[in-house]
C-alpha cells in the first residue's frame, strides 16, 4: 500500500486506490482523493447549477489555498474548471439540457452515420487495382522463394564440398 497526498487538497491518500487526475510525461500519476474526485465529477457532469457552482468554487479555492506548485496539476484542473464553467453557462442560458448529453457528459450528435459516405467507399477501379497488386506480389513471392531455395542449396553444397572434398 503506497501512501501519498492528493494533488489538489494535499490530504494523505492511498496511491494504489486513488483516482488519477492526470499522468506526467514520465508516467507518474497525479492522484486525488475521493472528495476532490467527487467535486470534479459534479462540476464536469452534473446538472444541478448550484452544485456545479459550489464544486467549481471549492476546487479552485482548495487549489489556491494549498498553494499547489505542480504545473501539470494546475493546468489539468484549470482546463477541467474552464470546461465546467462553460458548461455551467450553457445550463444557465438554457442551451444545454440533460436529454442532449449521454451519461459521460458528452453532447449527443444530432446526426449519426448509418452508412459510409459515397466518397469514402472503395470504387471498382480500386478493387481491380488491389487485385492486380496482389497477383504481382504473389508472383514476386514465388520468384523469391525459388531464389532463396537455390541459395540454400548452393550453401549446403558448398559446405559439403568444403568438409569432404577439400
FIKOLKE-618229 format. One record per residue (C-alpha): residue number from 1; residue in one letter; x, y, z. Coordinates in steps of 0.001 Angstrom, whole numbers, plus 500000, padded with zeros to 6 digits. Layout:
# residues N
<rec><i>NUM</i><aa>a</aa><xx>X</xx><yy>Y</yy><zz>Z</zz></rec>
...
# end
This chain:
# residues 166
<rec><i>1</i><aa>x</aa><xx>500000</xx><yy>500000</yy><zz>500000</zz></rec>
<rec><i>2</i><aa>x</aa><xx>501691</xx><yy>503160</yy><zz>498745</zz></rec>
<rec><i>3</i><aa>x</aa><xx>500908</xx><yy>506389</yy><zz>500597</zz></rec>
<rec><i>4</i><aa>x</aa><xx>500876</xx><yy>509849</yy><zz>499071</zz></rec>
<rec><i>5</i><aa>x</aa><xx>498945</xx><yy>513100</yy><zz>499037</zz></rec>
<rec><i>6</i><aa>x</aa><xx>496009</xx><yy>514327</yy><zz>496997</zz></rec>
<rec><i>7</i><aa>x</aa><xx>497287</xx><yy>516549</yy><zz>494193</zz></rec>
<rec><i>8</i><aa>x</aa><xx>494591</xx><yy>519159</yy><zz>494915</zz></rec>
<rec><i>9</i><aa>x</aa><xx>493854</xx><yy>519254</yy><zz>498661</zz></rec>
<rec><i>10</i><aa>x</aa><xx>497103</xx><yy>517566</yy><zz>499798</zz></rec>
<rec><i>11</i><aa>x</aa><xx>495267</xx><yy>515135</yy><zz>502131</zz></rec>
<rec><i>12</i><aa>x</aa><xx>497013</xx><yy>511793</yy><zz>502732</zz></rec>
<rec><i>13</i><aa>x</aa><xx>495683</xx><yy>509081</yy><zz>500404</zz></rec>
<rec><i>14</i><aa>x</aa><xx>496448</xx><yy>505522</yy><zz>499352</zz></rec>
<rec><i>15</i><aa>x</aa><xx>498007</xx><yy>505977</yy><zz>495880</zz></rec>
<rec><i>16</i><aa>x</aa><xx>497116</xx><yy>502432</yy><zz>494785</zz></rec>
<rec><i>17</i><aa>x</aa><xx>493385</xx><yy>503003</yy><zz>495368</zz></rec>
<rec><i>18</i><aa>x</aa><xx>493074</xx><yy>506706</yy><zz>494485</zz></rec>
<rec><i>19</i><aa>x</aa><xx>491538</xx><yy>508117</yy><zz>491283</zz></rec>
<rec><i>20</i><aa>x</aa><xx>494097</xx><yy>509504</yy><zz>488834</zz></rec>
<rec><i>21</i><aa>x</aa><xx>493748</xx><yy>513137</yy><zz>487781</zz></rec>
<rec><i>22</i><aa>x</aa><xx>496446</xx><yy>513008</yy><zz>485097</zz></rec>
<rec><i>23</i><aa>x</aa><xx>499765</xx><yy>511393</yy><zz>484235</zz></rec>
<rec><i>24</i><aa>x</aa><xx>503099</xx><yy>513119</yy><zz>483893</zz></rec>
<rec><i>25</i><aa>x</aa><xx>505240</xx><yy>512700</yy><zz>480806</zz></rec>
<rec><i>26</i><aa>x</aa><xx>507361</xx><yy>510183</yy><zz>482676</zz></rec>
<rec><i>27</i><aa>x</aa><xx>504326</xx><yy>508121</yy><zz>483687</zz></rec>
<rec><i>28</i><aa>x</aa><xx>503907</xx><yy>509321</yy><zz>487269</zz></rec>
<rec><i>29</i><aa>x</aa><xx>500232</xx><yy>509578</yy><zz>488213</zz></rec>
<rec><i>30</i><aa>x</aa><xx>498780</xx><yy>512676</yy><zz>489844</zz></rec>
<rec><i>31</i><aa>x</aa><xx>496223</xx><yy>511111</yy><zz>492194</zz></rec>
<rec><i>32</i><aa>x</aa><xx>493371</xx><yy>512809</yy><zz>494003</zz></rec>
<rec><i>33</i><aa>x</aa><xx>491223</xx><yy>511916</yy><zz>496987</zz></rec>
<rec><i>34</i><aa>x</aa><xx>487650</xx><yy>510720</yy><zz>496626</zz></rec>
<rec><i>35</i><aa>x</aa><xx>486265</xx><yy>514075</yy><zz>497809</zz></rec>
<rec><i>36</i><aa>x</aa><xx>488148</xx><yy>516051</yy><zz>495136</zz></rec>
<rec><i>37</i><aa>x</aa><xx>487214</xx><yy>513447</yy><zz>492518</zz></rec>
<rec><i>38</i><aa>x</aa><xx>483564</xx><yy>513813</yy><zz>493512</zz></rec>
<rec><i>39</i><aa>x</aa><xx>483795</xx><yy>517622</yy><zz>493225</zz></rec>
<rec><i>40</i><aa>x</aa><xx>485396</xx><yy>517371</yy><zz>489777</zz></rec>
<rec><i>41</i><aa>x</aa><xx>482749</xx><yy>514880</yy><zz>488697</zz></rec>
<rec><i>42</i><aa>x</aa><xx>479950</xx><yy>517161</yy><zz>489945</zz></rec>
<rec><i>43</i><aa>x</aa><xx>481495</xx><yy>520171</yy><zz>488211</zz></rec>
<rec><i>44</i><aa>x</aa><xx>482035</xx><yy>518471</yy><zz>484866</zz></rec>
<rec><i>45</i><aa>x</aa><xx>478990</xx><yy>516185</yy><zz>484540</zz></rec>
<rec><i>46</i><aa>x</aa><xx>476319</xx><yy>517414</yy><zz>486962</zz></rec>
<rec><i>47</i><aa>x</aa><xx>473061</xx><yy>519194</yy><zz>486094</zz></rec>
<rec><i>48</i><aa>x</aa><xx>472346</xx><yy>520942</yy><zz>489396</zz></rec>
<rec><i>49</i><aa>x</aa><xx>473533</xx><yy>524506</yy><zz>488755</zz></rec>
<rec><i>50</i><aa>x</aa><xx>474084</xx><yy>525220</yy><zz>492457</zz></rec>
<rec><i>51</i><aa>x</aa><xx>476109</xx><yy>522022</yy><zz>492957</zz></rec>
<rec><i>52</i><aa>x</aa><xx>478245</xx><yy>522716</yy><zz>489870</zz></rec>
<rec><i>53</i><aa>x</aa><xx>478974</xx><yy>526258</yy><zz>491003</zz></rec>
<rec><i>54</i><aa>x</aa><xx>479809</xx><yy>525113</yy><zz>494543</zz></rec>
<rec><i>55</i><aa>x</aa><xx>482095</xx><yy>522365</yy><zz>493239</zz></rec>
<rec><i>56</i><aa>x</aa><xx>483970</xx><yy>524727</yy><zz>490910</zz></rec>
<rec><i>57</i><aa>x</aa><xx>484495</xx><yy>527239</yy><zz>493732</zz></rec>
<rec><i>58</i><aa>x</aa><xx>485554</xx><yy>524531</yy><zz>496181</zz></rec>
<rec><i>59</i><aa>x</aa><xx>488157</xx><yy>523046</yy><zz>493828</zz></rec>
<rec><i>60</i><aa>x</aa><xx>489547</xx><yy>526458</yy><zz>492837</zz></rec>
<rec><i>61</i><aa>x</aa><xx>489722</xx><yy>527661</yy><zz>496461</zz></rec>
<rec><i>62</i><aa>x</aa><xx>491348</xx><yy>524427</yy><zz>497654</zz></rec>
<rec><i>63</i><aa>x</aa><xx>493968</xx><yy>524558</yy><zz>494901</zz></rec>
<rec><i>64</i><aa>x</aa><xx>494754</xx><yy>528214</yy><zz>495710</zz></rec>
<rec><i>65</i><aa>x</aa><xx>494645</xx><yy>527806</yy><zz>499491</zz></rec>
<rec><i>66</i><aa>x</aa><xx>497083</xx><yy>524878</yy><zz>499438</zz></rec>
<rec><i>67</i><aa>x</aa><xx>499442</xx><yy>526757</yy><zz>497118</zz></rec>
<rec><i>68</i><aa>x</aa><xx>499864</xx><yy>523745</yy><zz>494831</zz></rec>
<rec><i>69</i><aa>x</aa><xx>503010</xx><yy>524273</yy><zz>492767</zz></rec>
<rec><i>70</i><aa>x</aa><xx>502733</xx><yy>521350</yy><zz>490328</zz></rec>
<rec><i>71</i><aa>x</aa><xx>502228</xx><yy>522905</yy><zz>486857</zz></rec>
<rec><i>72</i><aa>x</aa><xx>500709</xx><yy>519704</yy><zz>485443</zz></rec>
<rec><i>73</i><aa>x</aa><xx>498063</xx><yy>519537</yy><zz>488177</zz></rec>
<rec><i>74</i><aa>x</aa><xx>497328</xx><yy>523252</yy><zz>487871</zz></rec>
<rec><i>75</i><aa>x</aa><xx>496964</xx><yy>523065</yy><zz>484072</zz></rec>
<rec><i>76</i><aa>x</aa><xx>494756</xx><yy>519971</yy><zz>484246</zz></rec>
<rec><i>77</i><aa>x</aa><xx>492471</xx><yy>521372</yy><zz>486927</zz></rec>
<rec><i>78</i><aa>x</aa><xx>492321</xx><yy>524746</yy><zz>485138</zz></rec>
<rec><i>79</i><aa>x</aa><xx>491253</xx><yy>523043</yy><zz>481907</zz></rec>
<rec><i>80</i><aa>x</aa><xx>488614</xx><yy>520986</yy><zz>483732</zz></rec>
<rec><i>81</i><aa>x</aa><xx>487248</xx><yy>524030</yy><zz>485578</zz></rec>
<rec><i>82</i><aa>x</aa><xx>487192</xx><yy>526110</yy><zz>482392</zz></rec>
<rec><i>83</i><aa>x</aa><xx>485155</xx><yy>523443</yy><zz>480619</zz></rec>
<rec><i>84</i><aa>x</aa><xx>482899</xx><yy>523123</yy><zz>483676</zz></rec>
<rec><i>85</i><aa>x</aa><xx>482335</xx><yy>526897</yy><zz>483728</zz></rec>
<rec><i>86</i><aa>x</aa><xx>481418</xx><yy>526878</yy><zz>480014</zz></rec>
<rec><i>87</i><aa>x</aa><xx>479035</xx><yy>524009</yy><zz>480641</zz></rec>
<rec><i>88</i><aa>x</aa><xx>477530</xx><yy>525847</yy><zz>483618</zz></rec>
<rec><i>89</i><aa>x</aa><xx>476952</xx><yy>528911</yy><zz>481447</zz></rec>
<rec><i>90</i><aa>x</aa><xx>475183</xx><yy>526762</yy><zz>478831</zz></rec>
<rec><i>91</i><aa>x</aa><xx>472985</xx><yy>525269</yy><zz>481559</zz></rec>
<rec><i>92</i><aa>x</aa><xx>472143</xx><yy>528729</yy><zz>482908</zz></rec>
<rec><i>93</i><aa>x</aa><xx>471365</xx><yy>530057</yy><zz>479403</zz></rec>
<rec><i>94</i><aa>x</aa><xx>469162</xx><yy>527051</yy><zz>478669</zz></rec>
<rec><i>95</i><aa>x</aa><xx>471364</xx><yy>525953</yy><zz>475782</zz></rec>
<rec><i>96</i><aa>x</aa><xx>472145</xx><yy>522605</yy><zz>477398</zz></rec>
<rec><i>97</i><aa>x</aa><xx>469633</xx><yy>520062</yy><zz>478550</zz></rec>
<rec><i>98</i><aa>x</aa><xx>470212</xx><yy>516755</yy><zz>480344</zz></rec>
<rec><i>99</i><aa>x</aa><xx>468489</xx><yy>514970</yy><zz>477475</zz></rec>
<rec><i>100</i><aa>x</aa><xx>471073</xx><yy>516265</yy><zz>474995</zz></rec>
<rec><i>101</i><aa>x</aa><xx>474015</xx><yy>514569</yy><zz>476705</zz></rec>
<rec><i>102</i><aa>x</aa><xx>474984</xx><yy>510996</yy><zz>477203</zz></rec>
<rec><i>103</i><aa>x</aa><xx>475873</xx><yy>509772</yy><zz>480728</zz></rec>
<rec><i>104</i><aa>x</aa><xx>479540</xx><yy>510702</yy><zz>480246</zz></rec>
<rec><i>105</i><aa>x</aa><xx>478600</xx><yy>514354</yy><zz>479783</zz></rec>
<rec><i>106</i><aa>x</aa><xx>479420</xx><yy>514419</yy><zz>476094</zz></rec>
<rec><i>107</i><aa>x</aa><xx>476860</xx><yy>516160</yy><zz>473870</zz></rec>
<rec><i>108</i><aa>x</aa><xx>474991</xx><yy>513725</yy><zz>471657</zz></rec>
<rec><i>109</i><aa>x</aa><xx>475453</xx><yy>514331</yy><zz>467951</zz></rec>
<rec><i>110</i><aa>x</aa><xx>472290</xx><yy>515411</yy><zz>466181</zz></rec>
<rec><i>111</i><aa>x</aa><xx>473015</xx><yy>513248</yy><zz>463168</zz></rec>
<rec><i>112</i><aa>x</aa><xx>474735</xx><yy>509918</yy><zz>463008</zz></rec>
<rec><i>113</i><aa>x</aa><xx>476144</xx><yy>507958</yy><zz>460126</zz></rec>
<rec><i>114</i><aa>x</aa><xx>474235</xx><yy>504799</yy><zz>459340</zz></rec>
<rec><i>115</i><aa>x</aa><xx>476347</xx><yy>504119</yy><zz>456289</zz></rec>
<rec><i>116</i><aa>x</aa><xx>479702</xx><yy>505120</yy><zz>454869</zz></rec>
<rec><i>117</i><aa>x</aa><xx>479627</xx><yy>508269</yy><zz>452708</zz></rec>
<rec><i>118</i><aa>x</aa><xx>479950</xx><yy>507591</yy><zz>448983</zz></rec>
<rec><i>119</i><aa>x</aa><xx>483235</xx><yy>509464</yy><zz>448603</zz></rec>
<rec><i>120</i><aa>x</aa><xx>484834</xx><yy>507124</yy><zz>451159</zz></rec>
<rec><i>121</i><aa>x</aa><xx>483621</xx><yy>503905</yy><zz>449578</zz></rec>
<rec><i>122</i><aa>x</aa><xx>486093</xx><yy>501792</yy><zz>447604</zz></rec>
<rec><i>123</i><aa>x</aa><xx>485471</xx><yy>502050</yy><zz>443861</zz></rec>
<rec><i>124</i><aa>x</aa><xx>485576</xx><yy>499184</yy><zz>441351</zz></rec>
<rec><i>125</i><aa>x</aa><xx>488822</xx><yy>500621</yy><zz>439967</zz></rec>
<rec><i>126</i><aa>x</aa><xx>490386</xx><yy>500494</yy><zz>443432</zz></rec>
<rec><i>127</i><aa>x</aa><xx>489281</xx><yy>496884</yy><zz>443890</zz></rec>
<rec><i>128</i><aa>x</aa><xx>490701</xx><yy>495909</yy><zz>440478</zz></rec>
<rec><i>129</i><aa>x</aa><xx>493964</xx><yy>497687</yy><zz>441263</zz></rec>
<rec><i>130</i><aa>x</aa><xx>494198</xx><yy>495894</yy><zz>444632</zz></rec>
<rec><i>131</i><aa>x</aa><xx>493647</xx><yy>492515</yy><zz>442947</zz></rec>
<rec><i>132</i><aa>x</aa><xx>496312</xx><yy>493278</yy><zz>440332</zz></rec>
<rec><i>133</i><aa>x</aa><xx>498808</xx><yy>494313</yy><zz>443010</zz></rec>
<rec><i>134</i><aa>x</aa><xx>498032</xx><yy>491145</yy><zz>444991</zz></rec>
<rec><i>135</i><aa>x</aa><xx>498727</xx><yy>488977</yy><zz>441899</zz></rec>
<rec><i>136</i><aa>x</aa><xx>502044</xx><yy>490783</yy><zz>441286</zz></rec>
<rec><i>137</i><aa>x</aa><xx>503036</xx><yy>490364</yy><zz>444922</zz></rec>
<rec><i>138</i><aa>x</aa><xx>502192</xx><yy>486646</yy><zz>444780</zz></rec>
<rec><i>139</i><aa>x</aa><xx>504372</xx><yy>486171</yy><zz>441666</zz></rec>
<rec><i>140</i><aa>x</aa><xx>507230</xx><yy>488094</yy><zz>443256</zz></rec>
<rec><i>141</i><aa>x</aa><xx>506945</xx><yy>485959</yy><zz>446399</zz></rec>
<rec><i>142</i><aa>x</aa><xx>507108</xx><yy>482790</yy><zz>444319</zz></rec>
<rec><i>143</i><aa>x</aa><xx>510233</xx><yy>484021</yy><zz>442488</zz></rec>
<rec><i>144</i><aa>x</aa><xx>511972</xx><yy>484993</yy><zz>445719</zz></rec>
<rec><i>145</i><aa>x</aa><xx>511078</xx><yy>481643</yy><zz>447298</zz></rec>
<rec><i>146</i><aa>x</aa><xx>512816</xx><yy>479829</yy><zz>444414</zz></rec>
<rec><i>147</i><aa>x</aa><xx>515809</xx><yy>482186</yy><zz>444629</zz></rec>
<rec><i>148</i><aa>x</aa><xx>516184</xx><yy>481550</yy><zz>448360</zz></rec>
<rec><i>149</i><aa>x</aa><xx>515828</xx><yy>477817</yy><zz>447811</zz></rec>
<rec><i>150</i><aa>x</aa><xx>518626</xx><yy>477954</yy><zz>445214</zz></rec>
<rec><i>151</i><aa>x</aa><xx>520833</xx><yy>479988</yy><zz>447584</zz></rec>
<rec><i>152</i><aa>x</aa><xx>520196</xx><yy>477474</yy><zz>450371</zz></rec>
<rec><i>153</i><aa>x</aa><xx>521009</xx><yy>474500</yy><zz>448104</zz></rec>
<rec><i>154</i><aa>x</aa><xx>524214</xx><yy>476219</yy><zz>446948</zz></rec>
<rec><i>155</i><aa>x</aa><xx>525214</xx><yy>476999</yy><zz>450540</zz></rec>
<rec><i>156</i><aa>x</aa><xx>524630</xx><yy>473406</yy><zz>451655</zz></rec>
<rec><i>157</i><aa>x</aa><xx>526503</xx><yy>472141</yy><zz>448588</zz></rec>
<rec><i>158</i><aa>x</aa><xx>529432</xx><yy>474456</yy><zz>449324</zz></rec>
<rec><i>159</i><aa>x</aa><xx>529596</xx><yy>473289</yy><zz>452959</zz></rec>
<rec><i>160</i><aa>x</aa><xx>529517</xx><yy>469635</yy><zz>451871</zz></rec>
<rec><i>161</i><aa>x</aa><xx>532307</xx><yy>470303</yy><zz>449349</zz></rec>
<rec><i>162</i><aa>x</aa><xx>534303</xx><yy>472231</yy><zz>451976</zz></rec>
<rec><i>163</i><aa>x</aa><xx>534160</xx><yy>469451</yy><zz>454557</zz></rec>
<rec><i>164</i><aa>x</aa><xx>534548</xx><yy>466400</yy><zz>452353</zz></rec>
<rec><i>165</i><aa>x</aa><xx>536407</xx><yy>467327</yy><zz>449176</zz></rec>
<rec><i>166</i><aa>x</aa><xx>538812</xx><yy>469991</yy><zz>450142</zz></rec>
# end
